[in-house]
């Protein structure tokens, strides 16, 4: 029974991690010039949505996907 509980906990953690990523992508891609591929760059560079929201324009422009305005 103990192994089953551990597996269930691991499954929940995987789901929560996936759910965070899905929500992150949905939020970030609301910006017209940002696509799903860009979200990986953001997450790798900033680590969290909170870090992105607290970043300065200069910090955001260092990100390759935002270093120039997309059409």
C-alpha positions in Angstrom: 0.0 0.0 0.0 2.9 2.4 0.8 4.3 2.1 -2.7 0.9 2.9 -4.2 0.6 6.0 -2.1 4.1 7.1 -3.2 3.2 6.5 -6.9 0.0 8.5 -6.5 2.0 11.4 -4.9 4.5 11.3 -7.8 1.6 11.3 -10.3 0.1 14.4 -8.6 3.4 16.2 -8.6 3.8 15.5 -12.3 0.3 16.8 -13.0 0.9 19.9 -11.0 4.1 20.6 -12.8 2.4 20.1 -16.2 -0.5 22.3 -15.1 1.9 25.1 -14.1 3.6 24.9 -17.5 0.2 24.9 -19.3 -1.0 28.0 -17.3 2.4 29.7 -17.9 2.1 29.2 -21.7 -1.5 30.4 -21.7 -0.6 33.5 -19.8 2.6 34.5 -21.7 1.2 33.8 -25.2 -1.5 36.4 -24.5 1.2 38.9 -25.6 0.7 39.2 -29.4 4.4 39.0 -30.2 5.1 35.9 -28.0 4.6 32.4 -29.2 4.8 29.0 -27.4 8.4 28.5 -28.3 9.2 31.9 -26.7 7.7 30.7 -23.5 10.5 28.1 -23.1 13.0 30.8 -23.4 11.3 32.9 -20.8 11.0 30.0 -18.4 14.6 29.1 -18.8 15.8 32.6 -18.5 13.6 33.9 -15.7 12.5 30.8 -13.9 8.9 31.9 -13.1 6.1 34.1 -14.1 6.7 36.2 -11.0 10.3 36.9 -12.1 9.1 38.0 -15.5 6.5 40.3 -14.0 9.1 41.9 -11.8 11.7 42.3 -14.5 12.7 45.6 -16.0 12.4 46.4 -19.7 16.2 46.1 -20.0 16.1 42.6 -18.5 13.2 41.5 -20.8 15.1 42.8 -23.9 18.0 40.5 -23.1 15.7 37.6 -23.9 16.4 36.6 -27.5 12.7 36.5 -28.4 12.1 40.1 -27.2 15.4 41.7 -28.4 13.6 43.1 -31.3 9.9 43.8 -32.1 8.2 41.1 -34.0 5.9 41.8 -36.8 
